[in-house]
Amino acid sequence: MTVGRLKIPISGGIYLRIFPLPFIYWGLKRMNRSRPFLIYHHPWESYEKTPRLKLPFYNRIISYYGASSALKKLEFLLEHFKFTRVDHILGLE
């Protein structure tokens, strides 16, 4: 998502986990006015029982922060946007 000259990644990984849902929704809705967007999500990012490795503090934050809310955010986005396969968007069907 671009705001002025600032490019903010919002649609996957840690960005989906750390940003509040209203901000993500606003950004994706704004982006979707002119082009499609892609959300990427790794299953371990929303599974609360993912084994936690003993990592340095920074790496723990990057790897695990927001995992408890990621699935609810993803479910909300799936309910409020129309999704299709990437090959359809690229015309590779």
All heavy atoms as an XYZ file, in Angstrom:
795
protein
N       0.849     -1.164      0.000
C       0.000      0.000      0.000
C       0.897      1.229      0.000
O       1.913      1.251      0.686
C      -0.886     -0.008      1.243
C      -1.681      1.247      1.399
S      -2.691      1.292      2.871
C      -1.485      1.588      4.117
N       0.526      2.224     -0.763
C       1.300      3.456     -0.824
C       0.481      4.593     -0.223
O      -0.672      4.796     -0.572
C       1.666      3.794     -2.279
O       2.375      2.682     -2.838
C       2.538      5.017     -2.357
N       1.097      5.302      0.699
C       0.497      6.496      1.296
C       1.498      7.618      1.060
O       2.564      7.639      1.672
C       0.223      6.318      2.802
C      -0.349      7.589      3.386
C      -0.698      5.137      3.051
N       1.163      8.512      0.127
C       2.136      9.528     -0.272
C       3.317      8.837     -0.929
O       3.161      8.070     -1.862
N       4.494      9.075     -0.408
C       5.700      8.410     -0.920
C       6.057      7.167     -0.123
O       7.001      6.459     -0.450
C       6.881      9.376     -0.887
C       6.759     10.516     -1.838
C       7.986     11.368     -1.798
N       7.906     12.417     -2.787
C       8.816     13.332     -2.959
N       9.904     13.327     -2.196
N       8.677     14.258     -3.874
N       5.317      6.911      0.907
C       5.608      5.799      1.807
C       4.925      4.523      1.334
O       3.712      4.497      1.133
C       5.130      6.143      3.227
C       5.456      5.184      4.342
C       6.964      5.030      4.513
C       4.841      5.690      5.636
N       5.701      3.463      1.135
C       5.152      2.157      0.775
C       5.115      1.302      2.032
O       6.138      1.106      2.689
C       6.004      1.491     -0.302
C       5.921      2.209     -1.628
C       6.684      1.491     -2.690
C       6.538      2.242     -4.005
N       7.195      1.561     -5.105
N       3.921      0.807      2.361
C       3.721      0.027      3.580
C       3.233     -1.364      3.208
O       2.142     -1.513      2.659
C       2.677      0.707      4.502
C       3.077      2.151      4.783
C       2.511     -0.087      5.790
C       1.992      2.952      5.457
N       4.029     -2.399      3.502
C       3.537     -3.764      3.252
C       2.493     -4.121      4.306
O       2.697     -3.907      5.497
C       4.798     -4.616      3.388
C       5.745     -3.801      4.206
C       5.370     -2.365      4.033
N       1.338     -4.628      3.866
C       0.267     -4.910      4.831
C      -0.413     -6.254      4.631
O      -1.261     -6.629      5.415
C      -0.829     -3.816      4.806
C      -1.460     -3.715      3.428
C      -0.306     -2.495      5.272
C      -2.691     -2.844      3.384
N      -0.058     -6.990      3.599
C      -0.922     -8.108      3.248
C      -0.343     -9.496      3.475
O      -0.674    -10.428      2.764
C      -1.365     -7.981      1.798
O      -0.245     -8.014      0.941
N       0.474     -9.646      4.461
C       0.938    -10.989      4.758
C       2.066    -11.015      5.759
O       2.625     -9.976      6.134
N       2.367    -12.208      6.197
C       3.484    -12.385      7.129
C       3.316    -11.570      8.396
O       2.217    -11.431      8.929
N       4.395    -10.998      8.839
C       4.350    -10.217     10.086
C       3.435     -9.010      9.954
O       2.807     -8.593     10.921
C       5.752     -9.789     10.553
C       5.658     -9.169     11.947
C       6.422     -8.885      9.537
C       6.950     -8.885     12.623
N       3.325     -8.452      8.757
C       2.504     -7.253      8.579
C       1.033     -7.557      8.837
O       0.330     -6.755      9.445
C       2.709     -6.673      7.178
C       4.164     -6.486      6.868
C       4.823     -7.318      5.978
C       4.902     -5.505      7.526
C       6.176     -7.160      5.723
C       6.249     -5.340      7.280
C       6.885     -6.177      6.379
O       8.225     -6.030      6.139
N       0.585     -8.705      8.400
C      -0.788     -9.116      8.682
C      -0.967     -9.367     10.178
O      -2.026     -9.128     10.733
C      -1.139    -10.374      7.889
C      -2.573    -10.874      7.984
C      -3.550     -9.871      7.392
C      -2.729    -12.214      7.293
N       0.084     -9.811     10.828
C      -0.012    -10.119     12.259
C       0.114     -8.883     13.136
O      -0.518     -8.802     14.178
C       1.057    -11.144     12.651
C       0.764    -12.530     12.086
C       1.748    -13.584     12.553
N       3.001    -13.502     11.805
C       4.198    -13.267     12.335
N       4.333    -13.111     13.621
N       5.272    -13.217     11.577
N       0.922     -7.888     12.748
C       1.172     -6.763     13.663
C       0.220     -5.588     13.489
O      -0.070     -4.898     14.452
C       2.628     -6.242     13.586
C       2.945     -5.662     12.222
C       3.603     -7.310     13.988
C       4.267     -4.909     12.160
N      -0.259     -5.357     12.263
C      -1.126     -4.200     12.061
C      -2.550     -4.509     12.504
O      -3.033     -5.627     12.341
C      -1.135     -3.767     10.597
C       0.138     -3.112     10.141
C       0.751     -3.522      8.988
C       0.716     -2.085     10.874
C       1.928     -2.927      8.554
C       1.887     -1.484     10.463
C       2.498     -1.906      9.295
N      -3.237     -3.506     13.046
C      -4.637     -3.718     13.440
C      -5.513     -3.958     12.205
O      -5.271     -3.402     11.131
C      -5.021     -2.424     14.155
C      -3.919     -1.470     13.967
C      -2.757     -2.177     13.355
N      -6.525     -4.771     12.383
C      -7.415     -5.136     11.282
C      -8.033     -3.927     10.576
O      -8.071     -3.906      9.346
C      -8.503     -6.097     11.768
C      -9.469     -6.586     10.700
C      -8.736     -7.253      9.539
C     -10.482     -7.524     11.312
N      -8.500     -2.898     11.280
C      -9.071     -1.752     10.552
C      -8.067     -1.101      9.591
O      -8.438     -0.682      8.493
C      -9.484     -0.779     11.661
C      -9.717     -1.665     12.848
C      -8.687     -2.766     12.730
N      -6.812     -1.047      9.981
C      -5.776     -0.471      9.124
C      -5.545     -1.359      7.896
O      -5.446     -0.875      6.769
C      -4.471     -0.285      9.903
C      -3.346      0.258      9.074
C      -3.346      1.582      8.666
C      -2.291     -0.557      8.699
C      -2.308      2.083      7.894
C      -1.250     -0.061      7.935
C      -1.259      1.263      7.522
N      -5.473     -2.665      8.108
C      -5.288     -3.608      6.999
C      -6.474     -3.524      6.035
O      -6.294     -3.430      4.824
C      -5.116     -5.048      7.527
C      -3.835     -5.169      8.335
C      -5.117     -6.050      6.376
C      -3.723     -6.454      9.136
N      -7.681     -3.544      6.575
C      -8.891     -3.469      5.756
C      -8.911     -2.176      4.944
O      -9.160     -2.190      3.733
C     -10.128     -3.573      6.646
C     -11.422     -3.471      5.897
C     -11.862     -4.509      5.085
C     -12.214     -2.334      5.986
C     -13.052     -4.417      4.381
C     -13.406     -2.234      5.295
C     -13.819     -3.275      4.494
O     -14.987     -3.178      3.796
N      -8.635     -1.063      5.592
C      -8.607      0.239      4.915
C      -7.578      0.228      3.788
O      -7.863      0.649      2.669
C      -8.290      1.341      5.927
C      -8.050      2.674      5.290
C      -8.985      3.557      4.847
C      -6.779      3.261      5.005
N      -8.372      4.659      4.309
C      -7.014      4.509      4.399
C      -5.464      2.862      5.215
C      -5.984      5.358      3.992
C      -4.435      3.706      4.812
C      -4.702      4.931      4.209
N      -6.390     -0.279      4.079
C      -5.327     -0.289      3.081
C      -5.639     -1.184      1.896
O      -5.416     -0.805      0.737
N      -6.166     -2.378      2.162
C      -6.493     -3.296      1.076
C      -7.663     -2.771      0.244
O      -7.674     -2.896     -0.982
C      -6.788     -4.688      1.617
C      -5.600     -5.409      2.258
C      -6.042     -6.751      2.830
C      -4.455     -5.577      1.280
N      -8.636     -2.178      0.908
C      -9.780     -1.602      0.194
C      -9.308     -0.463     -0.706
O      -9.717     -0.364     -1.864
C     -10.810     -1.107      1.209
C     -12.137     -0.766      0.631
C     -13.123     -0.481      1.733
C     -14.450     -0.049      1.157
N     -15.395      0.317      2.188
N      -8.437      0.346     -0.189
C      -7.874      1.461     -0.953
C      -7.074      0.946     -2.151
O      -7.204      1.435     -3.263
C      -6.985      2.286     -0.014
C      -6.421      3.519     -0.600
C      -5.761      4.330      0.522
N      -5.272      5.563     -0.019
C      -3.997      5.815     -0.254
N      -3.082      4.912      0.023
N      -3.621      6.962     -0.756
N      -6.238     -0.042     -1.914
C      -5.421     -0.616     -2.966
C      -6.285     -1.283     -4.034
O      -6.014     -1.173     -5.228
C      -4.461     -1.658     -2.348
C      -3.364     -2.088     -3.261
S      -2.227     -3.328     -2.555
C      -2.398     -3.205     -0.825
N      -7.341     -1.957     -3.599
C      -8.195     -2.729     -4.493
C      -9.012     -1.855     -5.444
O      -9.557     -2.336     -6.414
C      -9.104     -3.630     -3.667
C      -9.638     -4.812     -4.425
O     -10.776     -5.191     -4.254
N      -8.824     -5.417     -5.275
N      -9.075     -0.558     -5.189
C      -9.778      0.348     -6.102
C      -9.096      0.406     -7.465
O      -9.755      0.604     -8.478
C      -9.853      1.756     -5.525
C     -10.820      1.876     -4.372
C     -10.978      3.306     -3.952
N      -9.753      3.749     -3.284
C      -9.680      4.782     -2.471
N     -10.749      5.511     -2.236
N      -8.554      5.109     -1.903
N      -7.760      0.228     -7.470
C      -7.037      0.370     -8.732
C      -6.353     -0.913     -9.210
O      -5.947     -0.994    -10.361
C      -5.980      1.472     -8.605
O      -5.042      1.152     -7.596
N      -6.225     -1.896     -8.324
C      -5.560     -3.131     -8.733
C      -5.863     -4.237     -7.726
O      -6.239     -3.966     -6.591
C      -4.058     -2.931     -8.851
C      -3.379     -2.600     -7.522
C      -1.911     -2.265     -7.737
N      -1.252     -1.914     -6.530
C      -1.266     -0.716     -5.950
N      -1.940      0.256     -6.494
N      -0.609     -0.490     -4.838
N      -5.661     -5.476     -8.143
C      -5.843     -6.572     -7.187
C      -4.683     -6.618     -6.197
O      -3.615     -6.059     -6.452
C      -5.850     -7.828     -8.066
C      -5.304     -7.433     -9.373
C      -5.380     -5.946     -9.492
N      -4.905     -7.246     -5.081
C      -3.837     -7.436     -4.100
C      -3.702     -8.923     -3.815
O      -4.575     -9.712     -4.135
C      -4.097     -6.656     -2.809
C      -5.370     -7.037     -2.102
C      -5.399     -8.140     -1.262
C      -6.524     -6.292     -2.265
C      -6.572     -8.500     -0.607
C      -7.694     -6.645     -1.623
C      -7.719     -7.752     -0.791
N      -2.613     -9.282     -3.233
C      -2.344    -10.665     -2.887
C      -2.080    -10.747     -1.388
O      -1.359     -9.916     -0.846
C      -1.108    -11.158     -3.656
C      -0.753    -12.608     -3.387
C      -0.743    -13.374     -4.696
C       0.605    -12.687     -2.734
N      -2.710    -11.714     -0.741
C      -2.438    -11.978      0.672
C      -1.675    -13.287      0.750
O      -2.053    -14.260      0.115
C      -3.730    -12.096      1.486
C      -4.426    -10.752      1.588
C      -3.439    -12.638      2.888
C      -5.709    -10.781      2.369
N      -0.599    -13.276      1.500
C       0.088    -14.540      1.748
C       0.020    -14.837      3.240
O       0.079    -13.943      4.068
C       1.530    -14.526      1.235
C       2.445    -13.554      1.929
C       3.235    -13.960      3.001
C       2.540    -12.235      1.505
C       4.078    -13.077      3.642
C       3.385    -11.345      2.139
C       4.153    -11.773      3.198
O       4.995    -10.894      3.829
N      -0.153    -16.101      3.535
C      -0.315    -16.504      4.931
C       0.248    -17.910      5.114
O      -0.150    -18.830      4.404
C      -1.799    -16.482      5.298
C      -2.073    -16.880      6.697
N      -1.815    -16.036      7.755
C      -2.556    -18.020      7.224
C      -2.152    -16.666      8.873
N      -2.601    -17.861      8.564
N       1.168    -18.036      6.019
C       1.730    -19.347      6.343
C       0.888    -19.960      7.461
O       0.575    -19.276      8.445
C       3.178    -19.211      6.814
C       4.043    -18.515      5.821
N       4.508    -19.118      4.684
C       4.510    -17.243      5.791
C       5.239    -18.257      4.000
N       5.251    -17.117      4.642
N       0.493    -21.205      7.355
C      -0.371    -21.815      8.374
C       0.168    -21.688      9.800
O      -0.602    -21.458     10.730
C      -0.453    -23.280      7.948
C      -0.237    -23.246      6.476
C       0.749    -22.127      6.240
N       1.472    -21.785      9.974
C       2.029    -21.694     11.335
C       1.814    -20.313     11.943
O       1.846    -20.152     13.163
C       3.514    -22.058     11.353
C       4.391    -21.112     10.579
C       4.798    -21.260      9.291
C       4.942    -19.876     11.033
N       5.575    -20.186      8.906
C       5.679    -19.320      9.963
C       4.892    -19.177     12.234
C       6.346    -18.108     10.060
C       5.566    -17.962     12.324
C       6.281    -17.444     11.247
N       1.559    -19.294     11.105
C       1.390    -17.937     11.614
C       0.076    -17.728     12.356
O      -0.104    -16.718     13.020
C       1.480    -16.925     10.477
C       2.869    -16.818      9.911
C       2.974    -15.777      8.838
O       2.367    -15.956      7.768
O       3.683    -14.783      9.079
N      -0.845    -18.666     12.236
C      -2.115    -18.512     12.942
C      -2.419    -19.696     13.847
O      -3.489    -19.756     14.433
C      -3.253    -18.340     11.931
O      -3.337    -19.455     11.090
N      -1.486    -20.593     13.981
C      -1.694    -21.756     14.840
C      -1.017    -21.500     16.176
O       0.210    -21.448     16.265
C      -1.134    -23.012     14.168
C      -1.372    -24.281     14.945
C      -2.665    -24.697     15.246
C      -0.315    -25.052     15.377
C      -2.893    -25.858     15.959
C      -0.528    -26.225     16.090
C      -1.810    -26.622     16.373
O      -2.031    -27.776     17.082
N      -1.825    -21.286     17.193
C      -1.292    -20.909     18.504
C      -0.398    -21.971     19.132
O       0.419    -21.666     19.987
C      -2.441    -20.570     19.455
C      -3.176    -19.307     19.052
C      -4.262    -18.953     20.042
O      -4.046    -19.103     21.253
O      -5.326    -18.523     19.579
N      -0.539    -23.223     18.709
C       0.263    -24.292     19.305
C       1.540    -24.573     18.503
O       2.194    -25.588     18.723
C      -0.574    -25.556     19.430
C      -1.719    -25.402     20.403
C      -2.517    -26.667     20.539
C      -3.686    -26.451     21.491
N      -4.504    -27.643     21.625
N       1.880    -23.682     17.592
C       3.143    -23.839     16.873
C       4.268    -23.884     17.897
O       4.345    -23.015     18.773
C       3.379    -22.657     15.907
O       2.355    -22.675     14.924
C       4.734    -22.741     15.243
N       5.119    -24.902     17.836
C       6.231    -24.969     18.801
C       7.079    -23.699     18.727
O       7.402    -23.216     17.645
C       7.034    -26.185     18.340
C       6.081    -27.000     17.548
C       5.132    -26.030     16.917
N       7.390    -23.152     19.869
C       8.187    -21.926     19.954
C       9.650    -22.288     20.154
O      10.007    -22.996     21.087
C       7.728    -21.049     21.118
C       6.249    -20.705     21.102
C       5.934    -19.713     20.033
N       4.636    -19.112     20.273
C       3.768    -18.873     19.328
N       4.035    -19.196     18.100
N       2.630    -18.315     19.597
N      10.455    -21.783     19.264
C      11.889    -21.988     19.391
C      12.468    -20.944     20.329
O      11.921    -19.847     20.462
C      12.556    -21.876     18.016
C      12.058    -22.841     16.941
C      12.716    -22.512     15.603
C      12.356    -24.275     17.343
N      13.562    -21.263     20.954
C      14.260    -20.285     21.800
C      15.075    -19.398     20.867
O      16.139    -19.784     20.396
C      15.150    -20.992     22.812
C      14.363    -21.739     23.850
C      15.259    -22.341     24.902
C      14.406    -23.077     25.922
N      15.179    -23.599     27.025
N      14.538    -18.228     20.596
C      15.161    -17.291     19.672
C      15.507    -16.005     20.396
O      14.907    -15.683     21.433
C      14.184    -16.964     18.533
C      13.709    -18.111     17.657
C      12.586    -17.647     16.736
C      14.873    -18.661     16.846
N      16.431    -15.227     19.847
C      16.665    -13.886     20.401
C      15.370    -13.079     20.341
O      14.498    -13.337     19.503
C      17.728    -13.296     19.464
C      18.386    -14.474     18.830
C      17.337    -15.544     18.749
N      15.238    -12.113     21.213
C      14.015    -11.332     21.365
C      13.478    -10.833     20.020
O      12.299    -11.022     19.700
C      14.244    -10.157     22.317
C      13.041     -9.279     22.481
C      11.953     -9.718     23.230
C      12.970     -8.035     21.876
C      10.824     -8.926     23.371
C      11.855     -7.242     22.012
C      10.778     -7.689     22.770
N      14.305    -10.180     19.234
C      13.872     -9.612     17.953
C      13.301    -10.706     17.040
O      12.245    -10.538     16.439
C      15.044     -8.901     17.272
C      14.710     -8.363     15.909
C      13.965     -7.193     15.770
C      15.127     -9.022     14.753
C      13.642     -6.695     14.520
C      14.807     -8.530     13.493
C      14.076     -7.371     13.383
O      13.753     -6.891     12.150
N      13.975    -11.820     16.947
C      13.508    -12.920     16.094
C      12.208    -13.534     16.612
O      11.371    -13.969     15.827
C      14.578    -13.996     15.970
C      15.782    -13.522     15.198
O      15.994    -12.330     15.045
N      16.574    -14.440     14.705
N      12.038    -13.559     17.934
C      10.771    -14.052     18.507
C       9.619    -13.151     18.089
O       8.543    -13.624     17.722
C      10.860    -14.107     20.035
C      11.352    -15.404     20.580
C      11.057    -15.593     22.059
N      11.070    -14.417     22.896
C      12.125    -13.982     23.603
N      13.262    -14.638     23.562
N      12.034    -12.911     24.342
N       9.848    -11.839     18.157
C       8.806    -10.884     17.762
C       8.456    -11.083     16.288
O       7.288    -11.194     15.928
C       9.261     -9.425     18.020
C       9.464     -9.188     19.507
C       8.282     -8.420     17.421
C       8.226     -9.326     20.345
N       9.466    -11.129     15.438
C       9.251    -11.300     14.002
C       8.512    -12.608     13.711
O       7.647    -12.676     12.852
C      10.602    -11.281     13.246
C      11.277     -9.924     13.363
C      10.433    -11.679     11.784
C      10.519     -8.782     12.755
N       8.850    -13.653     14.440
C       8.293    -14.979     14.146
C       6.928    -15.239     14.757
O       6.110    -15.922     14.140
C       9.255    -16.058     14.638
O      10.485    -15.955     13.971
N       6.674    -14.720     15.947
C       5.477    -15.168     16.670
C       4.473    -14.080     17.051
O       3.319    -14.393     17.345
C       5.894    -15.906     17.946
C       6.847    -17.044     17.685
C       8.078    -17.102     18.315
C       6.515    -18.067     16.805
C       8.959    -18.153     18.082
C       7.383    -19.116     16.555
C       8.606    -19.145     17.202
O       9.466    -20.186     16.954
N       4.874    -12.824     17.066
C       3.968    -11.779     17.530
C       2.706    -11.735     16.673
O       2.766    -11.758     15.453
C       4.653    -10.405     17.504
C       3.764     -9.319     18.043
C       3.665     -9.112     19.408
C       2.990     -8.540     17.203
C       2.828     -8.136     19.920
C       2.150     -7.562     17.693
C       2.070     -7.371     19.055
O       1.237     -6.411     19.556
N       1.564    -11.689     17.298
C       0.281    -11.542     16.615
C      -0.315    -12.826     16.078
O      -1.363    -12.801     15.434
N       0.316    -13.952     16.353
C      -0.197    -15.229     15.836
C      -1.597    -15.532     16.352
O      -2.406    -16.125     15.639
C       0.760    -16.365     16.176
N      -1.899    -15.087     17.549
C      -3.210    -15.402     18.121
C      -4.354    -14.668     17.424
O      -5.499    -15.093     17.484
C      -3.220    -15.089     19.619
O      -2.993    -13.711     19.830
N      -4.062    -13.569     16.729
C      -5.125    -12.819     16.052
C      -5.093    -12.976     14.530
O      -6.010    -12.521     13.851
C      -5.007    -11.328     16.393
O      -3.803    -10.792     15.877
N      -4.087    -13.615     13.988
C      -3.920    -13.684     12.523
C      -5.060    -14.407     11.829
O      -5.543    -13.958     10.788
C      -2.586    -14.336     12.184
N      -5.506    -15.511     12.371
C      -6.564    -16.277     11.717
C      -7.873    -15.494     11.687
O      -8.576    -15.488     10.675
C      -6.761    -17.631     12.396
C      -7.711    -18.590     11.695
C      -7.271    -18.860     10.258
C      -7.802    -19.904     12.464
N      -8.201    -14.794     12.764
C      -9.424    -13.984     12.781
C      -9.351    -12.864     11.752
O     -10.339    -12.548     11.086
C      -9.669    -13.429     14.175
C     -10.109    -14.499     15.148
C     -10.350    -13.944     16.522
C     -10.713    -15.105     17.440
N     -10.853    -14.731     18.811
N      -8.170    -12.275     11.599
C      -7.997    -11.224     10.589
C      -8.176    -11.807      9.191
O      -8.869    -11.224      8.349
C      -6.608    -10.588     10.706
C      -6.422     -9.751     11.936
C      -5.000     -9.219     12.000
C      -4.749     -8.449     13.269
N      -3.359     -7.954     13.332
N      -7.562    -12.939      8.950
C      -7.666    -13.582      7.645
C      -9.118    -13.965      7.337
O      -9.607    -13.732      6.227
C      -6.761    -14.809      7.587
C      -6.665    -15.520      6.253
C      -6.142    -14.596      5.161
C      -5.777    -16.748      6.375
N      -9.816    -14.514      8.306
C     -11.226    -14.871      8.111
C     -12.061    -13.640      7.771
O     -12.920    -13.686      6.887
C     -11.773    -15.555      9.357
C     -11.238    -16.961      9.548
C     -11.625    -17.576     10.895
O     -12.055    -16.836     11.816
O     -11.488    -18.801     11.033
N     -11.824    -12.543      8.465
C     -12.545    -11.299      8.189
C     -12.294    -10.848      6.753
O     -13.223    -10.486      6.030
C     -12.116    -10.201      9.168
C     -12.772     -8.882      8.900
C     -13.994     -8.577      9.474
C     -12.179     -7.948      8.063
C     -14.610     -7.361      9.218
C     -12.785     -6.730      7.797
C     -14.007     -6.437      8.381
N     -11.043    -10.860      6.328
C     -10.705    -10.421      4.975
C     -11.338    -11.337      3.929
O     -11.818    -10.854      2.902
C      -9.190    -10.363      4.811
C      -8.483     -9.333      5.697
C      -6.974     -9.462      5.570
C      -8.947     -7.921      5.394
N     -11.356    -12.632      4.197
C     -11.984    -13.573      3.265
C     -13.486    -13.325      3.138
O     -14.071    -13.558      2.078
C     -11.718    -15.016      3.693
C     -10.279    -15.498      3.512
C     -10.079    -16.848      4.195
C      -9.905    -15.562      2.046
N     -14.103    -12.852      4.205
C     -15.539    -12.557      4.183
C     -15.856    -11.226      3.491
O     -16.953    -11.044      2.975
C     -16.091    -12.510      5.608
C     -16.136    -13.854      6.293
C     -16.550    -13.751      7.764
O     -16.945    -12.650      8.209
O     -16.465    -14.768      8.453
N     -14.905    -10.295      3.482
C     -15.192     -8.938      3.014
C     -14.582     -8.576      1.659
O     -14.807     -7.465      1.164
C     -14.774     -7.927      4.073
C     -15.666     -7.955      5.266
N     -15.500     -8.857      6.304
C     -16.768     -7.236      5.564
C     -16.453     -8.674      7.193
N     -17.240     -7.707      6.768
N     -13.815     -9.452      1.080
C     -13.250     -9.219     -0.243
C     -13.533    -10.425     -1.125
O     -13.723    -11.534     -0.636
C     -11.724     -9.006     -0.167
C     -11.323     -7.695      0.438
C     -10.960     -7.618      1.776
C     -11.283     -6.535     -0.322
C     -10.583     -6.421      2.347
C     -10.900     -5.327      0.237
C     -10.554     -5.266      1.569
N     -13.524    -10.187     -2.418
C     -13.669    -11.268     -3.381
C     -12.262    -11.752     -3.733
O     -11.395    -10.943     -4.069
C     -14.387    -10.765     -4.631
C     -14.583    -11.816     -5.675
C     -15.271    -11.223     -6.898
C     -15.323    -12.274     -7.995
N     -15.839    -11.710     -9.239
N     -12.048    -13.061     -3.671
C     -10.730    -13.632     -3.959
C     -10.819    -14.609     -5.119
O     -11.863    -15.195     -5.382
C     -10.164    -14.351     -2.728
C      -9.728    -13.406     -1.648
C     -10.614    -12.972     -0.677
C      -8.423    -12.943     -1.604
C     -10.224    -12.091      0.311
C      -8.018    -12.059     -0.617
C      -8.917    -11.637      0.342
N      -9.719    -14.758     -5.802
C      -9.603    -15.732     -6.877
C      -8.165    -16.236     -6.897
O      -7.328    -15.792     -6.108
C     -10.005    -15.122     -8.238
O     -10.088    -16.168     -9.203
C      -9.018    -14.072     -8.704
N      -7.882    -17.112     -7.827
C      -6.538    -17.673     -7.930
C      -5.622    -16.719     -8.693
O      -6.064    -15.965     -9.561
C      -6.595    -19.023     -8.639
C      -7.396    -20.045     -7.872
C      -7.471    -21.407     -8.508
N      -7.001    -21.512     -9.880
C      -7.563    -22.291    -10.794
N      -8.609    -23.023    -10.494
N      -7.081    -22.344    -12.016
N      -4.350    -16.782     -8.389
C      -3.366    -15.913     -9.029
C      -3.308    -16.155    -10.532
O      -3.199    -15.203    -11.309
C      -1.963    -16.108     -8.392
C      -0.902    -15.347     -9.161
C      -1.980    -15.668     -6.935
N      -3.426    -17.392    -10.967
C      -3.363    -17.670    -12.411
C      -4.517    -16.987    -13.154
O      -4.376    -16.588    -14.302
C      -3.289    -19.162    -12.710
C      -4.502    -19.941    -12.229
O      -5.188    -19.507    -11.299
O      -4.745    -21.029    -12.797
N      -5.654    -16.815    -12.483
C      -6.774    -16.100    -13.114
C      -6.426    -14.621    -13.281
O      -6.715    -14.034    -14.318
C      -8.040    -16.234    -12.288
C      -8.613    -17.611    -12.318
N      -9.829    -17.925    -11.743
C      -8.157    -18.779    -12.831
C     -10.097    -19.193    -11.917
N      -9.080    -19.750    -12.574
N      -5.852    -14.034    -12.253
C      -5.481    -12.612    -12.294
C      -4.461    -12.373    -13.417
O      -4.535    -11.389    -14.143
C      -4.890    -12.150    -10.948
C      -5.925    -12.281     -9.818
C      -4.340    -10.732    -11.038
C      -7.082    -11.340     -9.915
N      -3.517    -13.294    -13.561
C      -2.453    -13.143    -14.556
C      -2.865    -13.632    -15.950
O      -2.094    -13.521    -16.887
C      -1.203    -13.899    -14.098
C      -0.581    -13.405    -12.791
C       0.568    -14.306    -12.383
C      -0.128    -11.953    -12.918
N      -4.078    -14.175    -16.073
C      -4.562    -14.666    -17.347
C      -3.848    -15.934    -17.816
O      -3.673    -16.148    -19.014
N      -3.458    -16.781    -16.878
C      -2.724    -18.008    -17.203
C      -3.576    -19.252    -17.076
O      -3.048    -20.363    -17.004
C      -1.507    -18.143    -16.257
C      -0.512    -16.996    -16.285
C       0.527    -17.176    -15.197
C       0.128    -16.871    -17.649
N      -4.862    -19.137    -17.034
C      -5.766    -20.264    -16.780
C      -5.621    -21.356    -17.786
O      -5.717    -21.356    -18.899
C      -7.214    -19.813    -16.743
C      -7.363    -18.446    -16.165
C      -8.767    -17.925    -16.281
O      -9.723    -18.645    -16.027
O      -8.892    -16.755    -16.635
